[in-house]
């Protein structure tokens, strides 16, 4: 009996590598990183509140949120004319958190991990 060999997502020849590149490209923007960081500890935030947090205009934040929505990283909810956003799941938050921790290590402000961690 022939069984199709499934490639693990974490193997170098995984079919998901190119999609992972697209995820990193989507997150390669400081405003989008700030939006993800703002949403990671909130149930949901309005576009105006996010704009205040990331110090950008609501229009600019809406454009970034539209891209994050297309990438399925955030989900909107409308109440009248106000749009609220939340993270779709924990993955974008974890990616951004890991990237920030990596940056802390690069500049030397974070403690080194014990061997084997």
Phi, psi and omega per residue, in radians:
X1 nan 2.304 -3.129
X2 -1.604 2.207 3.106
X3 -2.051 2.239 3.107
X4 -1.108 2.329 3.120
X5 -1.448 2.079 3.093
X6 -1.552 2.349 3.107
X7 -1.562 2.303 3.077
X8 -1.071 2.453 3.134
X9 -1.046 -0.390 -3.097
X10 -1.710 0.072 3.063
X11 -1.351 2.588 3.135
X12 -1.021 -0.476 -3.132
X13 -1.707 0.332 -3.127
X14 -1.095 2.557 3.061
X15 -1.189 -0.223 -3.077
X16 -1.606 -0.078 -3.094
X17 -1.043 -0.825 -3.120
X18 -1.123 -0.638 3.083
X19 -1.176 -0.627 3.086
X20 -1.106 -0.649 3.087
X21 -1.066 -0.716 3.108
X22 -1.122 -0.645 3.097
X23 -1.106 -0.818 3.127
X24 -1.115 -0.664 3.102
X25 -1.094 -0.688 3.118
X26 -1.106 -0.618 -3.100
X27 -1.548 0.027 -3.107
X28 -1.474 0.912 -3.129
X29 -2.636 2.212 -3.061
X30 -1.060 -0.674 -3.138
X31 -1.145 -0.718 3.135
X32 -1.165 -0.657 3.070
X33 -1.078 -0.784 3.133
X34 -1.105 -0.667 3.107
X35 -1.107 -0.806 3.120
X36 -1.060 -0.773 3.127
X37 -1.084 -0.688 3.134
X38 -1.156 -0.653 -3.084
X39 -1.419 -0.298 -3.006
X40 -1.173 -0.462 -3.139
X41 -1.942 0.258 -3.117
X42 -2.133 2.555 3.036
X43 -1.059 -0.896 3.063
X44 -2.906 2.753 3.133
X45 -2.389 2.587 3.080
X46 -1.333 2.808 3.106
X47 -1.030 -0.750 -3.133
X48 -1.111 -0.716 3.115
X49 -1.134 -0.770 3.083
X50 -1.050 -0.718 3.127
X51 -1.046 -0.731 3.084
X52 -1.094 -0.764 -3.094
X53 -1.126 -0.778 -3.058
X54 -1.618 0.028 3.076
X55 1.024 0.816 3.075
X56 -2.305 2.882 3.104
X57 -1.236 2.660 3.070
X58 -0.984 -0.623 3.135
X59 -1.122 -0.761 3.123
X60 -1.137 -0.746 3.123
X61 -1.109 -0.690 3.103
X62 -1.053 -0.684 3.109
X63 -1.140 -0.737 3.109
X64 -1.156 -0.718 3.106
X65 -1.110 -0.612 3.105
X66 -1.094 -0.723 3.101
X67 -1.159 -0.761 3.110
X68 -1.134 -0.582 3.093
X69 -1.186 -0.755 3.102
X70 -1.077 -0.570 3.100
X71 -1.442 0.028 3.128
X72 1.083 0.571 3.101
X73 -1.640 -0.458 3.094
X74 -2.269 2.770 3.092
X75 -2.250 2.374 3.133
X76 -1.624 2.789 2.983
X77 -2.525 2.247 -3.126
X78 -1.792 2.403 2.982
X79 -2.264 1.797 -3.049
X80 1.122 -2.127 3.137
X81 -1.698 0.014 -3.104
X82 -1.700 2.290 3.081
X83 -1.799 2.289 3.067
X84 -1.966 2.518 -3.137
X85 -2.210 2.601 3.030
X86 -2.458 2.821 3.066
X87 -1.232 2.469 3.132
X88 -1.180 -0.723 3.105
X89 -2.713 -3.028 -3.063
X90 -1.440 -0.135 -2.996
X91 -1.145 -0.801 3.116
X92 -1.094 -0.705 3.108
X93 -1.074 -0.763 3.134
X94 -1.150 -0.731 3.105
X95 -1.050 -0.839 -3.128
X96 -1.144 -0.734 3.104
X97 -1.052 -0.762 3.105
X98 -1.117 -0.694 3.125
X99 -1.125 -0.711 3.122
X100 -1.163 -0.735 3.102
X101 -1.115 -0.663 3.068
X102 -1.085 -0.751 3.110
X103 -1.076 -0.687 3.091
X104 -1.065 -0.706 3.115
X105 -1.172 -0.682 -3.110
X106 -1.074 -0.715 -3.131
X107 -1.514 -0.040 3.033
X108 1.469 0.224 -3.120
X109 -1.591 -0.157 -3.105
X110 -1.828 2.531 3.094
X111 -1.164 2.617 3.107
X112 -1.345 2.610 3.118
X113 -1.362 2.645 3.056
X114 -1.154 2.663 -3.128
X115 -1.012 2.390 3.120
X116 1.620 -0.086 3.125
X117 -1.708 nan nan
